[in-house]
């Protein structure tokens, strides 16, 4: 750890010039910590440790090495491995929260893992034999809803909202959103089923991460109401 402290102080003093040496020295230490993070199903992905390490290093580099400068200014200095473990844990949590399969806790329930890709149909429908079939079923189901809503709205205007809400046993608001945001719903759904993160989807569509999160939530609520519970 003494060598790492020297490199940290060098970065605090010299900035980018000393950064490559510190990043290279930290990499194996951070990688080992990253592999032990309790982040649910993301631990099964081969690229997860590298994603966490990349985020941890980005935190250290951010705002002209503010975190490093604060660290080396502490007196007495903290136990470095413990400090790094906190850094890695926070980076792992950020990575987990950006996964489209992770849903944060609410006052009424704890954190949970969900996925449009793993939604299954109601008891009346045949059970899909594979994850690919589940994805196809969900995609086809939403596509049918989008097409039906467009046709009914074109023919009957606002009356179609109430008609479909009653037929589908969903709130009118869900039907109205489906009519007005059909393209967004389909774009987000396809991207989520491909496993892309909310920031990636937002960048691709030119919307905020929050807008993506809300669209996913509306999709989940609508599918659950129509017999596709998570």
Beta strands, then each sheet from edge to edge (+ up, - down):
strand 1: 102-103
strand 2: 112-113
sheet 1: 1+ 2-
end
